[in-house]
Amino acid sequence: MKQVMITGADRGIGLALCKSFLQHGWRVFAGRFMKDWKELEDLLKEYPKRLTLVDLDVGKSSSVQRAAEQVKAELSAPDLDMLINCAGISQNKGREEAIRTVNVNSLGAIRMVEAFLSLMEQGEKRVFPIASQKPV
């Protein structure tokens, strides 16, 4: 079974990707930041054996490391096949918010790749055409 880690899975594109991968038989590790959003918990009821919720704040290295450790401990095969970074924020309220936005949107993706790269080294290498809506 193929395995994917998706950040920003609470809503929007991240949540839609979780649903799609689950529908196509993948094991999904869903990085969630907003526990108040219950859509992932509803999805967990539908896919209890293939969906794992991972508390995650990509803006904090310690949170990313904890997430990587959790995923490594719960992988059904030794390697992760794919990492999808969807976590992001959009704030236009001054300098501090701009710094926070860069920290999450840019540096967060780098943190995730650094923490998860060793888990993906033996995973299956695939390239999905942009036009494809169905994971292979």
Stockholm file with secondary structure:
# STOCKHOLM 1.0

chainA/1-136         MKQVMITGADRGIGLALCKSFLQHGWRVFAGRFMKDWKELEDLLKEYPKRLTLVDLDVGKSSSVQRAAEQVKAELSAPDLDMLINCAGISQNKGREEAIRTVNVNSLGAIRMVEAFLSLMEQGEKRVFPIASQKPV
#=GR chainA/1-136 SS CCEEEESSTTSHHHHHHHHHHHHTTCEEEEEESCTTCCHHHHHHHHCTTTEEEEECCTTCHHHHHHHHHHHHHHCSSSSCCEEECCCCCCCCSSHHHHHHHHIIIIIHHHHHHHHHHHHHTTSCCCCCCTTCCSCC
#=GC SS_cons         CCEEEESSTTSHHHHHHHHHHHHTTCEEEEEESCTTCCHHHHHHHHCTTTEEEEECCTTCHHHHHHHHHHHHHHCSSSSCCEEECCCCCCCCSSHHHHHHHHIIIIIHHHHHHHHHHHHHTTSCCCCCCTTCCSCC
//
